Amino acid sequence: MTSARPSGAPAKGPGETAVSDRPEIVCICGSTRFAGEMRTANLDLTLAGVIVLAPGETDEVVTPEQKAVLDVLHLRKIDLADRVLVVNPGGYVGESTRREIAYARATGTPVSFTDPG
């Protein structure tokens, strides 16, 4: 992957937004086992005036084909974000989340963690 953002937009540094007169856009990433923690982070950020992009949620069983579609869709959410927030209680980061982190970094999107430990 290259360091250019797929959308052609320039990479953004910490605290910068592509458009300065709009709220920051944050994409939440994390394991589905932390759905409750991601909902809490979503609410906290939203109440702070942030536009939040989060993983889709369902109580239904997701087929492998649906998971593949959702994974690609989440990468597009990262493309839209000014930064990524990884919700990782106890420092846990699963395989899908590791791929999302690598993608964000490769495209110049800053990444932060709820548990940097």
C-alpha positions as CSV (number, residue, x, y, z in Angstrom):
1,M,0.0,0.0,0.0
2,T,1.1,3.5,-0.6
3,S,1.0,6.4,1.9
4,A,-1.6,8.3,-0.2
5,R,-5.1,8.1,0.9
6,P,-7.2,6.0,-1.6
7,S,-9.7,8.9,-2.0
8,G,-6.8,11.1,-3.1
9,A,-7.1,13.3,-0.1
10,P,-3.9,14.3,1.6
11,A,-2.8,12.5,4.7
12,K,-3.8,14.3,7.9
13,G,-1.7,14.8,11.0
14,P,-2.9,14.6,14.6
15,G,-5.6,17.2,15.4
16,E,-6.1,18.2,11.8
17,T,-9.3,17.7,9.9
18,A,-9.7,17.7,6.1
19,V,-12.2,20.5,6.5
20,S,-11.6,22.8,9.4
21,D,-15.1,24.1,9.8
22,R,-16.7,20.7,10.6
23,P,-16.5,18.4,13.6
24,E,-13.7,15.8,13.8
25,I,-14.6,12.4,12.3
26,V,-13.4,9.4,14.3
27,C,-13.7,5.7,13.2
28,I,-14.0,3.3,16.1
29,C,-12.3,-0.1,15.6
30,G,-12.1,-3.1,17.9
31,S,-13.1,-6.6,18.6
32,T,-16.8,-7.4,18.5
33,R,-16.3,-8.9,22.0
34,F,-16.0,-5.3,23.1
35,A,-19.3,-4.1,21.6
36,G,-20.5,-2.5,24.8
37,E,-17.2,-0.6,25.3
38,M,-17.4,0.6,21.6
39,R,-21.0,1.8,22.2
40,T,-19.8,3.7,25.3
41,A,-16.9,5.2,23.3
42,N,-19.3,6.1,20.5
43,L,-21.6,7.9,22.9
44,D,-18.8,9.7,24.7
45,L,-17.3,11.0,21.4
46,T,-20.8,11.9,20.1
47,L,-21.6,14.0,23.2
48,A,-18.2,15.7,22.8
49,G,-19.3,16.8,19.3
50,V,-17.4,14.2,17.3
51,I,-18.9,12.5,14.2
52,V,-18.4,8.8,14.9
53,L,-18.1,6.0,12.4
54,A,-18.5,2.6,14.1
55,P,-18.6,-1.1,13.1
56,G,-22.1,-2.4,12.1
57,E,-23.8,-4.4,14.8
58,T,-26.2,-7.3,14.6
59,D,-27.4,-10.1,16.9
60,E,-27.8,-12.3,13.9
61,V,-25.2,-14.8,12.7
62,V,-23.1,-13.2,9.9
63,T,-22.0,-15.4,7.0
64,P,-18.4,-15.4,5.8
65,E,-19.5,-13.5,2.7
66,Q,-21.3,-10.9,4.8
67,K,-18.2,-10.5,7.1
68,A,-16.1,-9.9,4.0
69,V,-18.5,-7.1,2.9
70,L,-18.5,-5.6,6.3
71,D,-14.7,-5.7,6.6
72,V,-14.4,-3.8,3.3
73,L,-17.1,-1.3,4.3
74,H,-15.2,-0.6,7.6
75,L,-12.0,0.2,5.6
76,R,-14.1,2.8,3.7
77,K,-15.2,4.2,7.0
78,I,-11.5,4.6,7.9
79,D,-11.0,6.4,4.6
80,L,-13.6,9.0,5.7
81,A,-12.1,9.4,9.2
82,D,-9.7,12.0,10.6
83,R,-8.4,9.5,13.0
84,V,-9.1,5.9,14.3
85,L,-9.8,5.1,17.9
86,V,-9.1,1.4,18.8
87,V,-11.2,0.2,21.7
88,N,-8.9,-2.4,23.2
89,P,-9.6,-3.2,26.9
90,G,-6.7,-5.0,28.5
91,G,-4.6,-4.2,25.4
92,Y,-6.4,-6.9,23.3
93,V,-6.3,-6.4,19.5
94,G,-7.6,-9.2,17.3
95,E,-6.7,-10.1,13.7
96,S,-9.3,-8.0,12.0
97,T,-8.5,-5.0,14.1
98,R,-4.8,-5.4,13.4
99,R,-5.5,-5.3,9.7
100,E,-7.6,-2.1,10.2
101,I,-4.8,-0.5,12.2
102,A,-2.2,-1.4,9.5
103,Y,-4.6,0.0,6.8
104,A,-5.1,3.3,8.7
105,R,-1.4,3.8,9.2
106,A,-0.6,3.0,5.6
107,T,-3.1,5.6,4.4
108,G,-1.9,8.3,6.9
109,T,-4.8,8.2,9.3
110,P,-3.6,8.6,12.9
111,V,-4.5,5.8,15.3
112,S,-5.0,6.0,19.1
113,F,-6.0,3.3,21.6
114,T,-8.2,3.3,24.7
115,D,-5.7,1.1,26.4
116,P,-2.2,2.0,25.1
117,G,-0.6,-0.5,27.4
